[in-house]
Amino acid sequence: MDEQQTSPAKGGLRLILPLAITLCAALFFVVALPKLLTPETPEAIELTPPTCDIAQGQCTLRQDGIELTFELTPRPPSSASPMTASLTTQGINPTRVSLSLEGRDMYMGLNQTELQPAAAELWQGETQLAVCTTGSMIWRALILIETENKSYRTWFDFEAK
């Protein structure tokens, strides 16, 4: 048998080995690399939402030395109308505040707004609710507050037409 000829098993191995290495590298880049590059963020501390109705006026949450007052204007909130979201913070020094308006019982798409510092302890942003075909629905204003070393999360439910 000629030494330059190879058996079919060795030829198949030459094809499979580079393919296996390529698949492993692709798997690493798709699964592991994003996890390695994403900074570790601590899980947000859940603040108990108050039982007030922001459709009627501002709501204040007090917990563990933190006071948050949230308001949507004009009132009552309504679909497809511009609104100003305002959050006053005390006992906490946010570096970032974000608001997500979500249908509580029905997915209504992504509706996220970064609130900007407007004055001492006051964060504001412009937003609006998506149109709901059922006429009236319960919305959830989900607020995420980031500080230098902690994150806090709470929400306020309200009805809008």
Contact map, one row per residue, 1 for C-alpha under 8 A:
11101000000000000000000000000000000000000000000000000000000000000000000000000000000000000000000000000000000000000000000000000000000000000000000000000000000000000
11111000000000000000000000000000000000000000000000000000000000000000000000000000000000000000000000000000000000000000000000000000000000000000000000000000000000000
11111100000000000000000000000000000000000000000000000000000000000000000000000000000000000000000000000000000000000000000000000000000000000000000000000000000000000
01111100000000000000000000000000000000000000000000000000000000000000000000000000000000000000000000000000000000000000000000000000000000000000000000000000000000000
11111110000000000000000000000000000000000000000000000000000000000000000000000000000000000000000000000000000000000000000000000000000000000000000000000000000000000
00111111011000000000000000000000000000000000000000000000000000000000000000000000000000000000000000000000000000000000000000000000000000000000000000000000000000000
00001111111000000000000000000000000000000000000000000000000000000000000000000000000000000000000000000000000000000000000000000000000000000000000000000000000000000
00000111111100000000000000000000000000000000000000000000000000000000000000000000000000000000000000000000000000000000000000000000000000000000000000000000000000000
00000011111110000000000000000000000000000000000000000000000000000000000000000000000000000000000000000000000000000000000000000000000000000000000000000000000000000
00000111111111000000000000000000000000000000000000000000000000000000000000000000000000000000000000000000000000000000000000000000000000000000000000000000000000000
00000111111111100000000000000000000000000000000000000000000000000000000000000000000000000000000000000000000000000000000000000000000000000000000000000000000000000
00000001111111110000000000000000000000000000000000000000000000000000000000000000000000000000000000000000000000000000000000000000000000000000000000000000000000000
00000000111111111000000000000000000000000000000000000000000000000000000000000000000000000000000000000000000000000000000000000000000000000000000000000000000000000
00000000011111111100000000000000000000000000000000000000000000000000000000000000000000000000000000000000000000000000000000000000000000000000000000000000000000000
00000000001111111110000000000000000000000000000000000000000000000000000000000000000000000000000000000000000000000000000000000000000000000000000000000000000000000
00000000000111111111000000000000000000000000000000000000000000000000000000000000000000000000000000000000000000000000000000000000000000000000000000000000000000000
00000000000011111111100000000000000000000000000000000000000000000000000000000000000000000000000000000000000000000000000000000000000000000000000000000000000000000
00000000000001111111110000000000000000000000000000000000000000000000000000000000000000000000000000000000000000000000000000000000000000000000000000000000000000000
00000000000000111111111000000000000000000000000000000000000000000000000000000000000000000000000000000000000000000000000000000000000000000000000000000000000000000
00000000000000011111111100000000000000000000000000000000000000000000000000000000000000000000000000000000000000000000000000000000000000000000000000000000000000000
00000000000000001111111110000000000000000000000000000000000000000000000000000000000000000000000000000000000000000000000000000000000000000000000000000000000000000
00000000000000000111111111000000000000000000000000000000000000000000000000000000000000000000000000000000000000000000000000000000000000000000000000000000000000000
00000000000000000011111111100000000000000000000000000000000000000000000000000000000000000000000000000000000000000000000000000000000000000000000000000000000000000
00000000000000000001111111110000000000000000000000000000000000000000000000000000000000000000000000000000000000000000000000000000000000000000000000000000000000000
00000000000000000000111111111000000000000000000000000000000000000000000000000000000000000000000000000000000000000000000000000000000000000000000000000000000000000
00000000000000000000011111111100000000000000000000000000000000000000000000000000000000000000000000000000000000000000000000000000000000000000000000000000000000000
00000000000000000000001111111111000000000000000000000000000000000000000000000000000000000000000000000000000000000000000000000000000000000000000000000000000000000
00000000000000000000000111111111100000000000000000000000000000000000000000000000000000000000000000000000000000000000000000000000000000000000000000000000000000000
00000000000000000000000011111111110000000000000000000000000000000000000000000000000000000000000000000000000000000000000000000000000000000000000000000000000000000
00000000000000000000000001111111110000000000000000000000000000000000000000000000000000000000000000000000000000000000000000000000000000000000000000000000000000000
00000000000000000000000000111111111000000000000000000000000000000000000000000000000000000000000000000000000000000000000000000000000000000000000000000000000000000
00000000000000000000000000111111111100000000000000000000000000000000000000000000000000000000000000000000000000000000000000000000000000000000000000000000000000000
00000000000000000000000000011111111110000000000000000000000000000000000000000000000000000000000000000000000000000000000000000000000000000000000000000000000000000
00000000000000000000000000001111111111000000000000000000000000000000000000000000000000000000000000000000000000000000000000000000000000000000000000000000000000000
00000000000000000000000000000011111111000000000000000000000000000000000000000000000000000000000000000000000000000000000000000000000000000000000000000000000000000
00000000000000000000000000000001111111100000000000000000000000000000000000000000000000000000000000000000000000000000000000000000000000000000000000000000000000000
00000000000000000000000000000000111111100000000000000000000000000000000000000000000000000000000000000000000000000000000000000000000000000000000000000000000000000
00000000000000000000000000000000011111110000000000000000000000000000000000000000000000000000000000000000000000000000000000000000000000000000000000000000000000000
00000000000000000000000000000000000111111000000000000000000000000000000000000000000000000000000000000000000000000000000000000000000000000000000000000000000000000
00000000000000000000000000000000000001111100000000000000000000000000000000000000000000000000000000000000000000000000000000000000000000000000000000000000000000000
00000000000000000000000000000000000000111110000000000000000000000000000000000000000000000000000000000000000000000000000000000000000000000000000000000000000000000
00000000000000000000000000000000000000011111000000000000000000000000000000000000000000000000000000000000000000000000000000000000000000000000000000000110000000000
00000000000000000000000000000000000000001111100000000000000000000000000000000000000000000000000000000000000000000000000000000000000000000000000000000010000000000
00000000000000000000000000000000000000000111110000000000000000000000000000000000000000000000000000000000000000000000000000000000000000000000000100000111100000000
00000000000000000000000000000000000000000011111000000000000000000000000000000000000000000000000000000000000000000000000000000000000000000000000000000111100000000
00000000000000000000000000000000000000000001111100000000000000000000000000000000000000000000000000000000000000000000000000000000000000000000000000000001110000000
00000000000000000000000000000000000000000000111110000000000000100000000000000000000000000000000000000000000000000000000000000000000000000000000000000001110000000
00000000000000000000000000000000000000000000011111000000000010100000000000000000000000000000000000000000000000000000000000000000000000000000000000000000010000000
00000000000000000000000000000000000000000000001111100000000010000000000000000000000000000000000000000000000000000000000000000000000000000000000000000000011100000
00000000000000000000000000000000000000000000000111110000001110000000000000000000000000000000000000000000000000000000000000000000000000000000000000000000000100000
00000000000000000000000000000000000000000000000011111000000000000000000000000000000000000000000000000000000000000000000000000000000000000000000000000000000000000
00000000000000000000000000000000000000000000000001111100001000000000000000000000000000000000000000000000000000000000000000000000000000000000000000000000000000000
00000000000000000000000000000000000000000000000000111111111000000000000000000000000000000000000000000000000000000000000000000000000000000000000000000000000111000
00000000000000000000000000000000000000000000000000011111111000000000011100000000000000000000000000000000000000000000000000000000000000000000000000000000000111000
00000000000000000000000000000000000000000000000000001111100000000000000100111000000000000000000000000000000000000000000000000000000000000000000000000000000001110
00000000000000000000000000000000000000000000000000001111110000000000000000110000000000000000000000000000000000000000000000000000000000000000000000000000000000000
00000000000000000000000000000000000000000000000000001111111000000000001100100000000000000000000000000000000000000000000000000000000000000000000000000000000000000
00000000000000000000000000000000000000000000000000001101111100000000111100000000000000000000000000000000000000000000000000000000000000000000000000000000000000000
00000000000000000000000000000000000000000000000001011100111110000000111000000000000000000000000000000000000000000000000000000000000000000000000000000000000000000
00000000000000000000000000000000000000000000000001000000011111000011110000000000000000000000000000000000000000000000000000000000000000000000000000000000000000000
00000000000000000000000000000000000000000000000111000000001111100111100000000000000000000000000000000000000000000000000000000000000000000000000000000000000000000
00000000000000000000000000000000000000000000000000000000000111111111000000000000000000000000000000000000000000000000000000000000000000000000000000000000000000000
00000000000000000000000000000000000000000000001100000000000011111110000000000000000000000000000000000000000000000000000000000000000000000000000000000000000000000
00000000000000000000000000000000000000000000000000000000000001111100000000000000000000000000000000000000000000000000000000000000000000000000000000000000000000000
00000000000000000000000000000000000000000000000000000000000001111110000000000000000000000010000000000000000000000000000000000000000000000000000000000000000000000
00000000000000000000000000000000000000000000000000000000000011111111000000000000000000001111000000000000000000000000000000000000000000000000000000000000000000000
00000000000000000000000000000000000000000000000000000000000111101111100000000000000000001110000000000000000000000000000000000000000000000000000000000000000000000
00000000000000000000000000000000000000000000000000000000000111000111110000000000000000111100000000000000000000000000000000000000000000000000000000000000000000000
00000000000000000000000000000000000000000000000000000000011110000011111000000000000001111000000000000000000000000000000000000000000000000000000000000000000000000
00000000000000000000000000000000000000000000000000000100011100000001111100000000000011110000000000000000000000000000000000000000000000000000000000000000000000000
00000000000000000000000000000000000000000000000000000100111000000000111110000000000011100000000000000000000000000000000000000000000000000000000000000000000000000
00000000000000000000000000000000000000000000000000000110110000000000011111101000001111000000000000000000000000000000000000000000000000000000000000000000000000000
00000000000000000000000000000000000000000000000000000000000000000000001111111000001110000000000000000000000000000000000000000000000000000000000000000000000000000
00000000000000000000000000000000000000000000000000000000000000000000000111111000001100000000000000000000000000000000000000000000000000000000000000000000000000000
00000000000000000000000000000000000000000000000000000011100000000000000111111000000000000000000000000000000000000000000000000000000000000000000000000000000000000
00000000000000000000000000000000000000000000000000000011000000000000000011111100000000000000000000000000000000000000000000000000000000000000000000000000000000010
00000000000000000000000000000000000000000000000000000010000000000000000111111110101000000000000000000000000000000000000000000000000000000000000000000000000000111
00000000000000000000000000000000000000000000000000000000000000000000000000011111100000000000000000000000000000000000000000000000100000000000000000000000000000011
00000000000000000000000000000000000000000000000000000000000000000000000000001111100000000000000000000000000000000000000000000001111100000000000000000000000000011
00000000000000000000000000000000000000000000000000000000000000000000000000000111110000000000000000000000000000000000000000000001111000000000000000000000000000000
00000000000000000000000000000000000000000000000000000000000000000000000000001111111000000000000000000000000000000000000000000001100000000000000000000000000000000
00000000000000000000000000000000000000000000000000000000000000000000000000000001111100000000000000000000000000000000000000000111000000000000000000000000000000000
00000000000000000000000000000000000000000000000000000000000000000000000111001000111110000000000000000000000000000000000000000111000000000000000000000000000000000
00000000000000000000000000000000000000000000000000000000000000000000000111000000011111000000000000000000000000000000000000011110000000000000000000000000000000000
00000000000000000000000000000000000000000000000000000000000000000000011110000000001111100000000000000000000000000010000000011110000000000000000000000000000000000
00000000000000000000000000000000000000000000000000000000000000000000111100000000000111110000000000000000000000000010000001111000000000000000000000000000000000000
00000000000000000000000000000000000000000000000000000000000000000001111000000000000011111000000000000000000000000000000001110000000000000000000000000000000000000
00000000000000000000000000000000000000000000000000000000000000000001110000000000000001111100000000000000000000000000000011100000000000000000000000000000000000000
00000000000000000000000000000000000000000000000000000000000000000111100000000000000000111111100000000000000000000000000011000000000000000000000000000000000000000
00000000000000000000000000000000000000000000000000000000000000000111000000000000000000011111100000000000000000000000000010000000000000000000000000000000000000000
00000000000000000000000000000000000000000000000000000000000000001110000000000000000000001111100000000000000000000000000000000000000000000000000000000000000000000
00000000000000000000000000000000000000000000000000000000000000000100000000000000000000001111110000000000000000000000000000000000000000000000000000100000000000000
00000000000000000000000000000000000000000000000000000000000000000000000000000000000000001111111000000000000000000000000010000000000000000000000000100000000000000
00000000000000000000000000000000000000000000000000000000000000000000000000000000000000000001111110000000000000000000000000000000000000000000000011110000000000000
00000000000000000000000000000000000000000000000000000000000000000000000000000000000000000000111110000000000000000000000000000000000000000000000011110000000000000
00000000000000000000000000000000000000000000000000000000000000000000000000000000000000000000011111000000000000000111000000000000000000000000000011100000000000000
00000000000000000000000000000000000000000000000000000000000000000000000000000000000000000000011111100000000000000111000000100000000000000000001111000000000000000
00000000000000000000000000000000000000000000000000000000000000000000000000000000000000000000000111110000000000011110000000000000000000000000001110000000000000000
00000000000000000000000000000000000000000000000000000000000000000000000000000000000000000000000011111000000000011110000000000000000000000000111100000000000000000
00000000000000000000000000000000000000000000000000000000000000000000000000000000000000000000000001111100000001111000000000000000000000000001111000000000000000000
00000000000000000000000000000000000000000000000000000000000000000000000000000000000000000000000000111110000001110000000000000000100000000011110000000000000000000
00000000000000000000000000000000000000000000000000000000000000000000000000000000000000000000000000011111001111100000000000000000000000000011110000000000000000000
00000000000000000000000000000000000000000000000000000000000000000000000000000000000000000000000000001111111100000000000000000000000000001111000000000000000000000
00000000000000000000000000000000000000000000000000000000000000000000000000000000000000000000000000000111111000000000000000000000000000000111000000000000000010000
00000000000000000000000000000000000000000000000000000000000000000000000000000000000000000000000000000011111000000000000000000000000000000100000000000000000000000
00000000000000000000000000000000000000000000000000000000000000000000000000000000000000000000000000000011111100000000000000000000000000000000000000000000000000000
00000000000000000000000000000000000000000000000000000000000000000000000000000000000000000000000000000111111110000000000000000000000000000000000000000000000000000
00000000000000000000000000000000000000000000000000000000000000000000000000000000000000000000000000000110011111000000000000000000010000000000000000000000000000000
00000000000000000000000000000000000000000000000000000000000000000000000000000000000000000000000000000100001111100000000000000000000000000000000000000000000000000
00000000000000000000000000000000000000000000000000000000000000000000000000000000000000000000000000011100000111110000000000000000000000000000000000000000000000000
00000000000000000000000000000000000000000000000000000000000000000000000000000000000000000000000000011100000011111000000000000000100000000000000000000000000000000
00000000000000000000000000000000000000000000000000000000000000000000000000000000000000000000000001111000000001111100000000000000000000000000000000000000000000000
00000000000000000000000000000000000000000000000000000000000000000000000000000000000000000000000001110000000000111110000000001110000000000000000000000000000000000
00000000000000000000000000000000000000000000000000000000000000000000000000000000000000000000000111100000000000011111000000001000000000000000000000000000000000000
00000000000000000000000000000000000000000000000000000000000000000000000000000000000011000000000111100000000000001111100000111000000000000000000000000000000000000
00000000000000000000000000000000000000000000000000000000000000000000000000000000000000000000000110000000000000000111110000111000000000000000000000000000000000000
00000000000000000000000000000000000000000000000000000000000000000000000000000000000000000000000000000000000000000011111111110000000000000000000000000000000000000
00000000000000000000000000000000000000000000000000000000000000000000000000000000000000000000000000000000000000000001111101110000000000000000000000000000000000000
00000000000000000000000000000000000000000000000000000000000000000000000000000000000000000000000000000000000000000000111111100000000000000000000000000000000000000
00000000000000000000000000000000000000000000000000000000000000000000000000000000000000000000000000000000000000000000111111000000000000000000000000000000000000000
00000000000000000000000000000000000000000000000000000000000000000000000000000000000000011100100000000000000000000000101111100000000000000000000000000000000000000
00000000000000000000000000000000000000000000000000000000000000000000000000000000000001111000000000000000000000000000111111110000000000000000000000000000000000000
00000000000000000000000000000000000000000000000000000000000000000000000000000000000001110000000010000000000000000011111011111000000000000000000000000000000000000
00000000000000000000000000000000000000000000000000000000000000000000000000000000000111100000000000000000000000000011110001111100000000000000000000000000000000000
00000000000000000000000000000000000000000000000000000000000000000000000000000000000111000000000000000000000000001111000000111110000000000000000000000000000000000
00000000000000000000000000000000000000000000000000000000000000000000000000000000011110000000000000000000000000001000000000011111000000000000000000000000000000000
00000000000000000000000000000000000000000000000000000000000000000000000000000000011110000000000000000000000000001000000000001111100000000000000000000000000000000
00000000000000000000000000000000000000000000000000000000000000000000000000000011111000000000000000000000000000000000000000000111110000000000000000000000000000000
00000000000000000000000000000000000000000000000000000000000000000000000000000111100000000000000000001000000000100000000000000011111000000000000000000000000000000
00000000000000000000000000000000000000000000000000000000000000000000000000000011000000000000000000000000000100000000000000000001111100000000000000000000000000000
00000000000000000000000000000000000000000000000000000000000000000000000000000011000000000000000000000000000000000000000000000000111110000000000000000000000000000
00000000000000000000000000000000000000000000000000000000000000000000000000000010000000000000000000000000000000000000000000000000011111111000000000000000000000001
00000000000000000000000000000000000000000000000000000000000000000000000000000000000000000000000000000000000000000000000000000000001111100000000000000000000000000
00000000000000000000000000000000000000000000000000000000000000000000000000000000000000000000000000000000000000000000000000000000000111111000000000000000000000000
00000000000000000000000000000000000000000000000000000000000000000000000000000000000000000000000000000000000000000000000000000000000111111000000000000000000000001
00000000000000000000000000000000000000000000000000000000000000000000000000000000000000000000000000000000000000000000000000000000000101111100000000000000000000111
00000000000000000000000000000000000000000000000000000000000000000000000000000000000000000000000000000010000000000000000000000000000101111110000000000000000000111
00000000000000000000000000000000000000000000000000000000000000000000000000000000000000000000000000000011100000000000000000000000000000011111000000000000000011110
00000000000000000000000000000000000000000000000000000000000000000000000000000000000000000000000000001111000000000000000000000000000000001111100000000000000011110
00000000000000000000000000000000000000000000000000000000000000000000000000000000000000000000000000011111000000000000000000000000000000000111110000000000001111000
00000000000000000000000000000000000000000000000000000000000000000000000000000000000000000000000000111100000000000000000000000000000000000011111000000000001111000
00000000000000000000000000000000000000000000000000000000000000000000000000000000000000000000000000111100000000000000000000000000000000000001111100000000111100000
00000000000000000000000000000000000000000000000000000000000000000000000000000000000000000000000011110000000000000000000000000000000000000000111110000000111000000
00000000000000000000000000000000000000000001000000000000000000000000000000000000000000000000000011100000000000000000000000000000000000000000011111000011110000000
00000000000000000000000000000000000000000000000000000000000000000000000000000000000000000000011111000000000000000000000000000000000000000000001111100011100000000
00000000000000000000000000000000000000000000000000000000000000000000000000000000000000000000011110000000000000000000000000000000000000000000000111111111000000000
00000000000000000000000000000000000000000000000000000000000000000000000000000000000000000001111100000000000000000000000000000000000000000000000011111110000000000
00000000000000000000000000000000000000000000000000000000000000000000000000000000000000000000011000000000000000000000000000000000000000000000000001111100000000000
00000000000000000000000000000000000000000000000000000000000000000000000000000000000000000000000000000000000000000000000000000000000000000000000001111110000000000
00000000000000000000000000000000000000000101100000000000000000000000000000000000000000000000000000000000000000000000000000000000000000000000000001111111000000000
00000000000000000000000000000000000000000111100000000000000000000000000000000000000000000000000000000000000000000000000000000000000000000000000111101111100000000
00000000000000000000000000000000000000000001111000000000000000000000000000000000000000000000000000000000000000000000000000000000000000000000000111000111110000000
00000000000000000000000000000000000000000001111000000000000000000000000000000000000000000000000000000000000000000000000000000000000000000000011110000011111000000
00000000000000000000000000000000000000000000011110000000000000000000000000000000000000000000000000000000000000000000000000000000000000000000011100000001111100000
00000000000000000000000000000000000000000000000010000000000000000000000000000000000000000000000000000000000000000000000000000000000000000001111000000000111110000
00000000000000000000000000000000000000000000000011001100000000000000000000000000000000000000000000000000000000000000000000000000000000000001110000000000011111000
00000000000000000000000000000000000000000000000000001100000000000000000000000000000000000000000000000001000000000000000000000000000000000111100000000000001111100
00000000000000000000000000000000000000000000000000001110000000000000000000000000000000000000000000000000000000000000000000000000000000000111100000000000000111110
00000000000000000000000000000000000000000000000000000010000000000000000000001000000000000000000000000000000000000000000000000000000000011110000000000000000011111
00000000000000000000000000000000000000000000000000000010000000000000000000011110000000000000000000000000000000000000000000000000000000011110000000000000000001111
00000000000000000000000000000000000000000000000000000000000000000000000000001110000000000000000000000000000000000000000000000000000100111000000000000000000000111
